[in-house]
Amino acid sequence: MSARKHFRAEKFDFTSFFFTGLTGLATLFILAILAVILLNILINGWSSLSWHFVSTIPKKDFFDANTTGVLPMIVGTTIRVFVMTIFVLPVGVITAIYLTEYAPNNSLVTKFIRAAVNNLAGVPSIVFGLFGLGFFINFVGKNIDTILHNPSAVWGQPALIWASLTLAIMTMPVVIVATEESLKAIPPGLREASLALGATKLETILRVVLPQALPGIMTGGILAVSRAAGEVAPILFTGVAYYMASLPHHVTDQFMDLGYHVFVLSTQSPNIEQTRPILYATVLVLLMLTFALNIVAIVIRARVRKKLRALG
Amino acid sequence: MPKLNVPEAKTSGSAALIHIEALSLHYGASKALKDISLTLGERVVTAFIGPSGCGKSTLLRCLNRMNDLIDNVRIEGGVKIGGHNIYSSDVDVIELRKRVGMVFQKSNPFPKSIYENVAYGLRLHSSQNKSELDGVVEQSLRSAALWDEVKDRLHSSALGLSGGQQQRLCIARAIAIKPEIILMDEPASALDPLATARIEELILELKKDFTIVIVTHNMQQAARISDFTAFFYIGELIEFDSTTKIFTNPAKKQTEDYVTGRFG
């Protein structure tokens, strides 16, 4: 038994205990905050949530809890996220392909592009909103109107398309970085195998590299959707409407938006107490929609992964 | 590259196919290959041996210009295959790599089905119909001694195969596009002895139809399967001769020290 004694801890290891506890507490703190937010919204919002609420286009006075609804906001937020995805994924993926596959490594230009992408990620979202107004509406849109000889502004005004494009630019770095990471993670042996069989670089990228990188690219898409769904600042000047009597029919229409509606309800209400249940319910719908969009993307990604694993 | 009349190689009984002429290769400032001249015969197995870092893999990768992919590589001298310099500016690298196939050290099947792995090169280079593809896939898998093991699961993932099977699949994939030359970069170094034996049998079978250049760390392997052996040391070709001569009566002391296991 004396030999075994040698391995037994003599003293209570206080340092180890302290740091284990500290990291655990920090994690618990974050979880607690999340739980408080979600529970608060769920408990207060659930009672006002009804089928009528999510399926009704409200009248101009949408502060009345009995008649109001959020259908146009759900539709507007969903469409702007989808239109954004259609733009951000191809452009982001192609940029990432250029950076990883074609751009000369360590050249000044490549470093500059990477720095620009990283800086783009750090720009405050309200600045993107102002950029969208200045570039898309006042420059691109106005010029389209001039070229088409439109008697009144059709493209040169806030619209669904411009809000979506502004969001696409805002979320571009996320897609680029995620795609780059997944492209870099592909074993060099696969590229060599393809090239050694006489494939061109483009054939190798299209047939071997991209299919493998698809799950990673979709992760970028999911992150972009998550970020964009709740953003209000970039759409403030570029497309969101305070009130619209009907759903948007065209990409040049304005739209109502859940996030912006939360802002309106909490700042413009004539009767705060009366509006509070609607506000809670709207926030709950926004959270659920963001969650649902994520789930859809995650399910698609899981299917792609499964298919890749099964064969190809 | 038209197939030209090639002169008889001095060192081998078969016709010379590959002429490496005063080839030097630099990675940036360091010189990895020093003035190498070597003539390799057609439809024989030539082994490149030597200690790690001696340049044998680098030289192998010169033969299908895989070194083109690396930055900062500078090549002097030339390599002629069938009389044509593959480093001249009019050479189509795609065409070259169709004629000079390669099998890598680490088996690297695509994460696709077994069938699609073998059909990959065919789909790139010719739009063959399904029955033609089926035929070539079967023939290639048979040549790679893999057909009987995979014929019932051609459409399941290649990644489900064992290491040895994956490597034979890579060989099948390489021969599917009917190259003249197959370069093998330590093809059995990651395999167990049984799988290694199968690959070696396969190489002996393949040399009837293909010219094979193999890099190996395993001297018994070189002795077993190759007809000619080139010994390299720190970027230089020390000795090139018939395998029997290299392993029994080498001309250079360095070669003897290496093959008898005194260093390396």
Interface residues (C-beta under 8 A of the other chain):
Chain A: P104 N105 P187 G189 L190 E192 A193 S194 L195 A196 L197 G198 A199 T200 E203 R207 V208 P211 Q212 L308 R309 A310 L311 G312
Chain B: N64 M66 L69 D71 I94 E95 R97 K98 G101 M102 F104 K106 N108 P109 F110 P111 K112 S113 E116 Y120 G121 L124 H125 H155 S156 S157 C170 R173 A174 I177
